[in-house]
Amino acid sequence: MRHTSPLYVALLALGLPLSVSATEDPVIEQLEAAATAYEENSLRGAIGHLEAAIAEIQEQIGANLLKLLPEPLDGWRADEAVAESGGMASMITGTHLSRRYTREDGAEITLNLMADSPMMPMLTMALSMPMMMQGNPDLKPYALAGHRGMVEHAADSEDYEITLMVGARLVIQAQGSGLDDKGALEAYLERLDLDAIEAALGD
């Protein structure tokens, strides 16, 4: 009998409306196809459909996050926010979004949001082991709005980089060049609604 597989039961348990009318949703469509493939003992086919569903969900998460990258400060211009990776690639690299801001004097800032990034374990290790940062005189511990991170700036350089760890899934980087100090980077970071970003990532 159809729709009696463990996979189908699990999808129902998640509260997903697996009905014919729901097939206009590409995620539901892929989940239904995965359930069908599983019932037909096409295990690789089921995995393929589940991976496609995951990729689609990650693209939706990315689209919601793009809206949360801030508008330019006074005197700055901004490019369109972009997803650096999406689809199946995002399953490997995580969700990576960025927006570039420029000023007439040549100053430039790029905000990067990286969710589920392979960089997270490395950053966690660096912050928990200060000796790792002591080997780089340009790298210092940093905190903003209760979030831990690091700031990198070489003496006599106009380049600054702030990296923050937000929760267990999100890394935020603000990279700037042609700057007198890190104030503009902090201004953009303070404009980020971190609560909304974490909500957009989902549980």
C-alpha positions, 0 to 999 in steps of 0.5 A, spaced: 500 500 500 502 506 498 504 511 503 506 506 508 513 507 508 517 509 514 520 515 510 513 517 509 510 516 516 516 521 518 515 526 513 508 526 516 510 527 523 514 533 521 507 536 519 508 536 512 502 536 508 503 531 503 497 532 498 496 533 491 495 540 492 501 541 495 506 539 489 506 546 487 511 547 493 518 544 490 520 542 497 514 538 498 514 535 491 521 533 492 519 530 499 513 526 495 518 523 490 523 521 495 517 517 499 515 514 492 522 512 490 523 509 497 517 505 497 519 502 490 526 500 493 530 506 489 534 508 495 539 512 491 533 515 488 530 517 495 537 520 497 537 524 491 530 527 492 531 529 499 538 532 497 534 536 492 529 538 497 535 540 502 538 544 497 531 548 495 530 549 503 537 552 503 536 557 497 529 559 501 533 561 507 538 564 503 533 569 500 530 571 507 537 572 509 539 577 503 533 581 505 536 582 512 543 585 510 543 593 511 542 599 507 548 603 506 550 608 511 550 616 509 555 617 504 556 610 502 553 606 496 551 599 496 551 593 491 545 588 491 546 583 496 548 576 493 548 569 495 555 566 493 553 559 493 546 556 493 543 549 490 547 543 491 553 547 492 550 550 499 550 543 502 557 543 502 559 550 503 553 552 507 549 559 506 554 564 504 551 571 503 555 578 502 554 585 500 559 590 498 559 597 500 563 603 497 564 610 498 567 616 493 574 616 496 575 609 495 573 606 501 570 599 501 566 594 506 564 587 504 559 584 509 559 576 509 554 572 512 556 564 513 551 559 516 553 552 517 560 554 515 566 549 515 569 555 518 565 555 525 569 549 528 576 553 526 573 560 529 571 556 535 577 553 537 581 560 536 577 563 540 577 558 546 585 558 545 588 565 545 595 562 544 593 561 537 592 568 536 598 570 539 602 568 533 599 573 529 600 580 532 595 583 527 590 579 530 586 581 537 580 578 541 574 582 539 566 582 542 560 586 539 553 586 542 555 580 547 558 576 541 565 573 541 570 574 535 576 577 533 579 583 529 585 583 524 589 590 523 596 591 521 599 597 523 599 603 518 594 599 514 588 601 512 585 594 511 580 592 517 577 585 518 572 583 524 569 576 524 564 574 529 561 568 531 553 568 532 550 562 536 552 555 534 551 556 526 553 563 524 559 567 522 559 574 520 565 577 517 566 585 515 572 586 511 574 593 509 579 597 506 581 604 505 579 606 512 581 610 518 579 606 523 574 600 524 568 605 526 565 604 519 565 596 520 562 596 527 557 601 524 554 596 519 555 590 524 550 594 529 545 595 523 544 587 522 538 585 526 542 578 529 535 576 532 532 576 525 538 573 522 538 567 527 530 566 526 531 566 518 536 561 519 531 556 522 532 551 528 
